[in-house]
Amino acid sequence: MAFAPLNEQMDVIRRGTVDLLPEDELVRKLENSIKSNKPLIIKQGFDPTAPDIHLGHTVGIRKLKHFQDLGHQVVVIIGDYTAMVGDPSEKNSTRPRLTHKEVMANAKTYQEQFFKILDKKKTQIRYNGDWFSKMSFDEIMALASKFTVARMLERDDFSKRYSSQLPISIHEFFYPLMQGYDSVMIKADVELGATEQKFNLVIARQIQKEYDIEQQIVLTLPVLAGVDGSQRMSKSLGNYIGIDEPANETYGKAMSVPDELIYPYFELISDVSLSELKEIQKQLKDPSVNPRDIKKYLARTIVKMYHGEKASDEAEKAFEKIFVDKDLPDDMPEFTFDKSSYRIDDLLIQTKTADSKSNARRLIQQGGVSINGEKISDPFATIELNSEIVLKVGKRKFAKIYQQK
């Protein structure tokens, strides 16, 4: 295939990028790729420590897609062995180890979700267990000899834990070495990762050099803030948008994003073009343009990417009906219970509007729960089911509840 000119490739690659280290080496690799008509090998590793992918994970996947569209070879490393170690980046304690069975179960759903963005026919999926499971103890010791403890302790999270006399398990030191060895095995030209991964990615360059492999380029990307605008997107914090969530839920969550995150979301997790990005940036600076209108376009764009245009239109109509016209949604889930009364926190669990008792009580105490339009503040209040009731949790979750006669 004919590759795009160097300057066009660099414009796409730089989109949303924090670091390109060293950039002059990337330019050289791209020039050689164009001359030889040979694609670069672009790598990103994913440790399937949880079953689902949210939009924060897609920042890297979308950058892989950029490289894929430029004609380069994308290799996704499923870290079935690194996941059992656990990446210590940004962690102040040793992570609990997962079993291989748990990791592989999560890996199955990861792969299904990857291909909502990547072209399956143009993507190589590799498991690092393919090489780590076959390594002899002598080979493991050879890998361990490639790096010093002193260099490991230069890493901010290790350094803080060491100075605070918090435990660091020996196996945690193996994580960056294993990630680097992945790059050796596939001869990666470029590796992507979040900014917190920078230390690991730089180590990989050294590991490649030790094994006489041409060193990879380090490309880092921002950590995506969650819909609360204050902390990184995380399922445990509840500030995430999952790519498999219902269209209406996705649209509503996107509309709750703070105005200052509109442009970063478009840049990092959408498929809008570079020219359209510039126009969005211009509109956001125009005081005559209401940011809410641009946010509606963001919400439609995200829903369309994962659910299609029809679902995007329907989600917008449903949102307008509830939040602009103040009507109840037409498609509320309905529940029938045989008891005449329930405690409110139990009711949230039974209707699946909260996933745990602690989460239910937090929502209630924060004023996010109402029955027939009246807020409930007591997490232990008893709700009588002597007539049809409408439960509302947060801004977007509704349930119609009846008592079985």
N, C-alpha and C positions, 0 to 999 in steps of 0.2 A: 504494500500500500504506500501511497505518497503521504508523508507527514506534513503537517502544517508548518509554516515558517517559524523560525526560532522565536521571534518577538510575539507572535500570536500564542504560541505554546506558553511562554513565560507569563503573559497576561492572565491566562486561565489558571496556571499553577499558582500565581501569587494571590489569587482571590481568597480572601479570608485567612491567609497564612501569617503566622507570627514569625517563625524562623525558617530560613533556608540556609543550611550550613554544610559546606561552604557553597555559596551561590555560584562562584566562578567555576567550581567543579561540576555543578549541575548544568551550567551552560555548555561546558565541554562535552559532557555526556550526551546532551541533546543534539549538539552539532554532529557528534559521531553517529548518533542514532539516525539522523536525517541522511548523512552521507552513505551509511552502510545499509539503510532501509531496514534496520533492526530495532525492534521495540525495546525500551527499557523495562526492567523487572521492578514493579512497584509493589511494595509489601505493607500490609498492616496486620497486626496480630490482635486477636480477640480471645479473651478468657471467658468462657461461658459460665460465669459464677452465678447467674440468675437467668430465668427462662425467657425474659422478654426484652426487646429493644425499644428504647424511647428515642425521641428526637435528638437528645444529647449524643447518643451513639452514632447517629447518622451524619454528624459533622465530618467524621473521617470517611465514612462510606461514600458520601457524596463527593469528597475529594478524590477518592479512588475512581469514581465514575468519571470525573473530569479527565483523569489520566487515561481511562479506558476509551473515552470519546476521542482523545488525541491519538489513539492507536497503540498505546503501550499495554504491556502484559500485567494484569493485576493478579497478585497472588495473596489470597487471604489465608492467614495461619490461624487455625483453630487450636488454641492452647490447651489441649486436653491434659498435657503434663504440667505446663506452667500454671494452669488454673488450680492444680492440686497443691502448688506451692503458695500461690496468692501473691499478687503484686503488692509490695509494701509501700509503693509511692503514696505520699500524702497520708500515711497511716501512722498513728502514735502507739499502736500495739500490734502484736502478732495476730494475723488473721487466722481464723479457724480453717483447718484443711478440709477440702471437699473430697469425697470419694470419686473414683473414676466413673462409676455408674451415674452419680449425680451430675457430673460434668457432661457426660455424653448425652444425657437426657436433655439438658439445656442446649447443647450444641445442635440438636435436631431442629429446635424452633429457631435458633439463630440463623441457620442456613435458609430456612423458609423466608425469613424476614430480610436477609441480605438481598435476595433477588427481587425484592420490590423496588430496588434501586439499581443494582448492578445487572449487567447482561450476563445471564448464566452461561451462555455459550462461550463467552470471552473471559471467564473467571476461573482460575485454578483454586481449588480448596485443598489445603494441605493440613494434616494433623501433626503437631510436633512430636506426638507419641510414636510416629513412624520411625523417627531416629532415636529419640531418647530411650525408648523401651529396649532398643538393641545395643545400647552403649555398655561396654565393659567397665568395670570399676577403674581400670587403668586409664581408659578414655575420659572418664569423669574427672579423675585426678588431674589429667592433662589440661582439661578445660579449666578447672579450679586454679591451676597454676598461672593462668593468663592474666590474673588481676590481683591486686594487693588489698589487704584489709584497710590500709591507710586510705587508698583511693575510694573504697566503699564508704568509709566514714566521712568523706567529703560531701556525700549526699545529705541534703538538708534534713530529711526525715530520720535517717539513721543517726546523724550527728546529734539531733535534739534528743532522741531516745537514749543515746549513749551518755550524753552529758547529764541527763535527768535520771540516770541509773535505772532506766526502764529496760526490760529484757528485749534482746534481739536474738532470735533463733538463727543458728548457722544456716539452716536451709533457706532463709530469706535472702542471704547473700547470693544464692544460686540463681535467683530470679533474673537479674539483669544479665548474668552470664548465659543463661538458657535463651533469653530473648535474643542476645547477640549471636548465639550459635544457630538459631533459626535463620538469621541473615546469611550465615556462612553456607548453610545447606541449600538455600535457594539462590545464592549469589545475588542478593538484592542490590539494585542500583539506587533505590530511594525507599526510605521507610517513613511512614506517617505515624503520628501520635499526638496526643494532647500535650500541652505545654508541660504538664507535670511529669511527662514521660521523657523529657529531654535528656536527663542523665542516662537512662537506659539506652536511648537511641545513640547517644555519643559513645557509650561503652561498646555498642555493636560495631562501630567503626574500628575500634581498637582490636576487637575479637577477630573481625574479618582480616585485618592486617596480620595478626598472629598466625592465621591460617593461609596466608598468601592469596587472599581474595581481594579484588579491587573494592575499596571502601565505598559504602553507601552514602547518599546524601540524607541529612536529617531534615525533615519537614515537620514543624509543629503547628498545631491548630489551637484556637482558643477553647477553653472549657465553656460550654453553653450554660448560661444562667437559666434557672427555672422560671416558670410563669409568675413566681412571686417577685422576680427581679433582684433578689438579694443573695441567693445561694445557688450553687451548681444544680442543674437538673438531676433529680434523684427520685427514684420510686419511694425510698424510705422516708423522704421529706414530703412526699405528696405534691411536689411542684412540677410534675412531669407531664408530657404528652406522649402517650404510647402510640406506636405506629399501627397497632392492631385495635385501638380503641374505636368504639362506634363513631360514625361521622359527626353526629350532633355533639357528642362529648368533645371531640377534637376541635370542632369549630368554637364551641363555648370557651374552652380553655385558651385557645389562641386569642380570643377577644379579651381575655383578662390579662394579657401580657402588658407590662408597662410601656408607655410610649417610647422610652429610650431604647427599648429592645427590638423595636419594629425593624430597623435597618439590619442589625446583627442577625436576626432570624431570617430575613430575606437573603442575606449574604451567605450564611452558613448552612441553612437547612432547606433552602428552596432551589428550584431549578430555573428561576428567572435568569435571563441573559445579562451579560455585563452592561449592555446599553440600557436595559430596563432598570438595572440596579442604579445607574447614574441618575435616571429620571426619578426614581423613588427617593433617592437622596436629595434631589433638588426639591421635590414636593414637600418633604419633611421640613425643609428650611423655609418654605413659603408660609408666612403667617396667615394667608388667606385660605389655606388648605387645612381642613379638619383632620387631625391624625387618625380619628376614628374611621374615616373613610378608607385610609390606607391600611388600617388594621383589618378592616373587613376583607380587603383584597388579600391580605396575608392569610387570614383564616380560610378563605375560599381556596387559595393556592395550596395550602397544606392538605386540606381535605381532598382536593382534586388529585393530588399526587398519590394518595394511598387508597382512595375510595372511588375516584372517577368524577366526572363533571356533573352528572345527574345528582349524585349524593351531595356534592358541594352546594348546588342550588337549593336542594331540599333542606340541608342543614342551615343555610342562611335564612330561609323562610321560617324554619322552626325557631331559630334564635330571635328573629324579629317578633314573632308571635308572642314569645314569652317575655322578652326584655324590653320591647318597645311598646307592643300593644297590651302587655301585662295580662295576657291570656294564659290559661293552662295548656300544656301540650296535648295534642290529640292522641298520642301513642304511649300514654303512661302504662308501665307494667302494673298488673293487678294481682293482688294477693288475697286469699281467703284463709282465715284462721278459725280454729274451733274454740279457742278460749275467748272469754268476754273482755279480758283486759291483759295488757302487757306492759312491762316496764319499758320506757322509751329507748334505753340503750339496747335492750333485747330486740325491740322492733326494728331498729336500724340493722342489726345483724340478720334478722329473719328476712328482711326485704333486700338485703345485699347492697344497701346504701352506705354501709361502712364495713370494713373488712376485719375489725377487731373491736372488742369492748373498749379498749383504751382510746382508739381512734373515734369511736362513737361518742364517748364522753367528752373528748376534746372538742369535737364539732358542736356538741350541745352547749358546752361552757363558752364557746366563742360566738354563740348566737346564730349558728348556721343551720338550726333545725326548727321547723315550724309544723304545726298541725292545723289544717284548715286556715292558714294565714296567720296563726298566732304563734309567736316564738316560744320555744320551750327552753328554759334556763336550768332546770333541775335534771341532772343526768339520771336520777333515780325516780323520776315522776312516773306515775301509773296512767296509762292511756286507756280509756274505755272504748270498746269497739261496738257500742250500741247503735251506731249508724255508720254510713259510709264516711271515711275520712281520707283526706289527701295529705300525704306526708311529703314535705319538701326538705331536702338536705343539700346545703350549699346553694349554688345558683342554678344548677342544672339537673339535679337528680330528683325525680318525683316518683311517687308510688301511690296507687289507689288501693285502699285496704277495706275489706269487708269482714264481718263475722259470719261464719258458716251457720246457717239456720238449721 
